[in-house]
Structure formats: C-alpha cells, structure tokens
Amino acid sequence: VQLQASGGGLVQAGGSLRLSCAASGSIRSFNTVGWYRQAPRKLRELVAAITIGGSTNYADSVKGRFTISRDNAKNTVYLQMNSLKPEDAAAYYCNGHRVVPYLEVWGQGTLVTVSS
C-alpha cells in the first residue's frame, strides 16, 4: 500500500487548506494514519493522527484549528487546516502505521506556504 499526499499550496494567514492522503489500497491496512510536518531547519513533528477506530490526537499548536478525518470508502485521510499561521508553513507528510504485522509507509510531502 502506498500513500499519496496532496492539497498543499500558498495561502494567506487566516486562510484554510485541506490536505488529502490517499492510499493505493485499503486505508484500513493501517492502525493509525498521521500527518507530520517539517519546516526548514526543524525536526519533523506530528501534527495530527487518527486511528482505525476514529480516535484522534493533535499537537497542542494546532488544536482547535486543524481537524483530521478519514473516509474509508475513498481510502483517504484528510487534514482540514483553518486559521493558518505563518508558523504552520512546512512540508506536510502523511504516514501509515500498523503494529502487527509491522508496516510503516510514508507519502511524499506536500508543501504548505502561509504568507503574512
């Protein structure tokens, strides 16, 4: 199963974007799908994650602004990003993880640029 991220772009501060992470097979191949981001000269960090059961968790910096969701019928996980700030600018990556048997897949990054 491969993951493909899309939806990045240039947006003004305060604007919104929706990122998509589409699986080539069943998104339910993964226990957890997460969105990570990496800004220049910074470590990659977890932004949000959703489990196969629908439980979610968010980085403190995005709580109340970002929403992660999944559409199993479309084998896609979304990240709705509202009230974007310049500090949200980064390359965003989706990650699929399964414990048993072990599987971890990274999608390619999609770039989010936020102008002030």
C-alpha positions as CSV (number, residue, x, y, z in Angstrom):
1,V,0.0,0.0,0.0
2,Q,1.3,3.4,-0.9
3,L,0.2,6.8,0.3
4,Q,0.0,10.0,-1.8
5,A,-0.4,13.4,-0.2
6,S,-1.8,16.4,-1.9
7,G,-3.6,19.7,-1.3
8,G,-0.7,21.9,-0.3
9,G,-0.3,25.4,-1.7
10,L,0.1,29.1,-0.9
11,V,-2.5,30.7,1.4
12,Q,-2.7,33.9,3.3
13,A,-2.5,33.9,7.1
14,G,-6.0,33.2,8.4
15,G,-6.9,31.1,5.4
16,S,-7.7,27.4,5.0
17,L,-6.4,24.4,3.2
18,R,-7.4,20.8,3.1
19,L,-4.7,18.1,2.6
20,S,-5.5,14.6,1.4
21,C,-3.7,11.4,2.0
22,A,-4.9,8.8,-0.5
23,A,-4.0,5.1,-0.1
24,S,-3.4,2.9,-3.2
25,G,-5.1,0.1,-1.3
26,S,-7.2,0.0,1.8
27,I,-6.6,2.8,4.2
28,R,-7.6,0.2,6.9
29,S,-4.3,-1.5,6.2
30,F,-3.0,0.9,8.9
31,N,-3.8,1.1,12.6
32,T,-3.0,4.8,12.6
33,V,-2.6,7.4,9.9
34,G,-0.9,10.6,10.8
35,W,0.1,13.9,9.4
36,Y,3.6,15.2,10.1
37,R,5.3,18.4,9.1
38,Q,8.8,19.6,8.7
39,A,9.9,23.2,8.4
40,P,13.4,24.2,7.2
41,R,16.0,23.5,9.9
42,K,13.4,21.9,12.2
43,L,12.7,18.3,13.2
44,R,9.7,16.5,11.7
45,E,6.8,16.7,14.1
46,L,3.5,15.0,14.5
47,V,0.6,17.3,13.7
48,A,-2.4,15.0,14.0
49,A,-3.3,11.3,13.9
50,I,-6.4,9.2,13.6
51,T,-6.7,5.5,14.5
52,I,-8.7,2.9,12.6
53,G,-11.4,3.3,15.3
54,G,-11.6,7.0,14.7
55,S,-9.8,8.3,17.8
56,T,-7.8,11.4,17.1
57,N,-4.9,13.4,18.7
58,Y,-3.4,16.7,17.8
59,A,-0.3,18.7,18.5
60,D,-1.1,21.5,21.0
61,S,-0.1,24.1,18.4
62,V,-2.9,23.1,16.1
63,K,-5.7,22.1,18.5
64,G,-8.9,23.9,17.6
65,R,-7.7,24.9,14.1
66,F,-6.9,21.6,12.4
67,T,-9.2,18.6,12.0
68,I,-8.1,15.1,10.9
69,S,-10.7,12.8,9.4
70,R,-10.9,9.7,7.3
71,D,-13.2,8.4,4.6
72,N,-12.7,4.6,4.4
73,A,-14.8,4.3,1.3
74,K,-12.4,6.6,-0.5
75,N,-9.3,5.2,1.3
76,T,-8.3,8.7,2.2
77,V,-7.4,10.7,5.3
78,Y,-7.9,14.4,5.3
79,L,-6.4,17.3,7.3
80,Q,-8.5,20.4,7.3
81,M,-6.4,23.3,8.3
82,N,-8.1,26.6,9.3
83,S,-6.8,29.8,10.7
84,L,-3.4,29.1,9.2
85,K,-0.5,31.0,10.6
86,P,3.0,31.6,9.1
87,E,4.4,29.1,11.6
88,D,2.3,26.4,10.0
89,A,4.3,26.7,6.8
90,A,6.2,23.4,6.2
91,A,6.3,20.3,4.1
92,Y,3.5,18.0,5.3
93,Y,3.8,14.2,5.1
94,C,1.3,11.5,5.8
95,N,2.3,8.3,7.5
96,G,0.5,5.0,7.8
97,H,1.5,2.7,10.6
98,R,0.4,-0.9,11.6
99,V,1.7,-2.8,14.6
100,V,1.1,-6.4,13.6
101,P,2.4,-7.3,11.1
102,Y,4.6,-4.3,11.2
103,L,4.1,-1.8,8.4
104,E,5.1,1.8,8.0
105,V,4.6,3.8,4.9
106,W,5.4,7.5,4.2
107,G,3.8,9.5,1.5
108,Q,5.7,12.2,-0.4
109,G,5.5,15.7,1.1
110,T,3.1,18.4,0.1
111,L,4.2,22.0,0.7
112,V,2.2,24.5,2.6
113,T,3.2,28.1,2.4
114,V,1.5,30.7,4.5
115,S,2.0,34.4,3.8
116,S,1.7,37.0,6.5
